[in-house]
């Protein structure tokens, strides 16, 4: 069902560590869990709350799944708050380049191309 591909393998290529500039990191696991840290707060459009204590980089963990509306997007359902006052936050990742190397970016505005980009660490 997921229409983006990592080297033609569907979501099989998603698990692993993806990194961005300045030390941002997202680790996707094959069991549908993820963890993130060092993601610039201004690159993520937070749904429910703002980061604690005015954090400029955020962390958290939870589950990932394909967005049912936007087929080239992943929803990150944060259930371990990390930088957030609640454990109920959602972030969106969108495919910037289908690769190789594949590039994902955090969405802040659907009308603005690209946000904070991450690439899979070989």
C-alpha positions, -999 to 999 in steps of 0.1 A, spaced: 0 0 0 29 24 6 37 39 -27 71 54 -21 100 30 -25 135 27 -11 155 12 -39 123 -4 -52 116 -23 -19 85 -6 -5 88 1 32 114 -27 36 141 0 31 127 23 58 140 6 90 174 20 100 189 53 111 181 84 91 202 116 98 200 152 90 222 183 94 232 194 128 228 160 144 191 153 138 183 115 139 153 93 133 155 56 138 128 35 122 123 -1 134 108 -29 113 81 -34 141 66 0 133 83 19 162 106 49 158 126 73 179 139 107 171 162 132 186 179 165 176 152 175 152 149 213 148 116 223 165 108 249 138 109 222 111 80 202 126 44 212 125 32 200 159 -4 191 162 -12 194 199 15 211 219 47 231 218 81 217 229 88 220 266 109 250 279 112 265 244 134 236 232 149 244 198 156 207 190 131 179 199 130 143 207 103 116 211 93 81 202 63 62 190 49 44 160 50 52 123 25 45 96 16 56 61 -7 86 59 -40 73 45 -46 106 26 -11 115 13 5 83 0 40 98 -1 38 107 36 45 90 69 28 99 102 49 98 133 26 91 162 46 103 193 36 83 224 67 88 244 68 126 249 105 134 251 104 171 244 66 174 247 44 180 278 20 152 266 26 119 249 1 126 221 19 144 193 19 138 156 46 148 130 46 142 92 75 131 70 72 134 32 93 120 5 115 146 -10 135 124 -34 128 87 -41 166 81 -44 189 66 -43 196 81 -19 161 86 -7 154 118 12 125 124 36 116 158 51 96 170 80 66 190 68 58 224 82 36 237 55 20 218 26 25 248 3 63 251 11 85 225 -5 108 207 19 116 213 55 142 195 76 157 167 54 169 133 66 187 106 47 193 70 55 227 63 70 244 35 49 
